[in-house]
């Protein structure tokens, strides 16, 4: 039953699971779920496919793939920012597992004695954990919304005002509505 997870086709299984979870997050998730899913799709699915098509797989620097290390680092920064501002606990776990992937690249570059199997495990295993955490967080979000109704997606500052970074990022919708009044729900006079 678990043979596909441990075979040579694990990347295909992971890609299918990732696309399924990300689509589900965009349909049923709140802001943090959509942000985590967008980060995964942009960095680990789309950017990786573009890199494979343009550059191939062969380049290594200090026995580390610089593209993979840089995408892991960018994902780590994005998920730490999401975790700090999200009104969800599972995003902290996703950011923490991504820190493990980043430290795997650093350890591999600094020490020659790290086994390639250990390096691959430290760099690949967090992805599976992150997908499971996103799935669990999405299910809990849907159940919580069904039981208690709508609740805020992002943490708030003093007097219930949004935190500055979240206000700027989440404010794109209001800015777009101001540009297109008919679509933004405003009635023209």
Residue pairs with C-beta under 8 A, 6 or more apart in sequence:
4 10
4 13
5 13
14 127
14 128
14 131
15 45
17 131
18 40
18 41
18 44
18 45
18 131
19 41
19 45
21 37
21 131
21 134
21 135
21 138
22 37
22 38
22 40
22 41
22 45
24 135
24 138
25 33
25 34
25 36
25 37
25 134
25 138
26 34
26 37
28 138
28 141
28 142
29 37
29 138
29 141
30 141
30 145
30 153
31 86
31 153
31 154
31 170
32 82
32 86
32 87
32 88
32 91
32 137
32 153
32 154
33 88
33 134
33 137
33 138
33 141
35 78
35 82
35 86
36 79
36 82
36 91
36 94
36 134
36 137
37 134
39 75
39 78
39 79
39 82
40 75
40 130
40 131
40 134
43 71
43 74
43 75
43 78
44 71
44 75
44 127
47 71
48 71
51 67
55 67
59 65
59 66
59 67
60 66
61 109
62 108
62 109
63 108
63 109
63 112
64 105
64 108
64 109
68 105
68 123
69 102
69 105
69 109
72 98
72 101
72 102
72 105
72 123
73 102
73 105
75 98
76 95
76 98
76 99
76 101
76 102
79 91
79 94
79 95
79 98
80 95
80 98
81 165
82 91
82 95
83 91
83 92
83 94
83 95
85 154
85 155
85 163
85 165
85 166
86 153
86 154
86 155
87 151
87 152
87 153
87 154
87 155
88 137
88 141
90 133
90 134
90 136
90 137
90 140
91 137
93 129
93 133
94 130
94 133
94 134
97 126
97 129
97 130
97 133
98 126
98 130
100 122
100 125
100 126
101 122
101 123
101 126
101 127
103 122
104 119
104 122
104 123
105 123
107 114
107 119
107 122
108 114
108 119
144 151
145 151
154 162
154 163
154 166
154 170
155 163
155 166
156 162
156 163
157 163
157 164
161 167
162 170
176 183
176 184
177 183
177 184
177 185
177 186
178 184
181 188
182 188
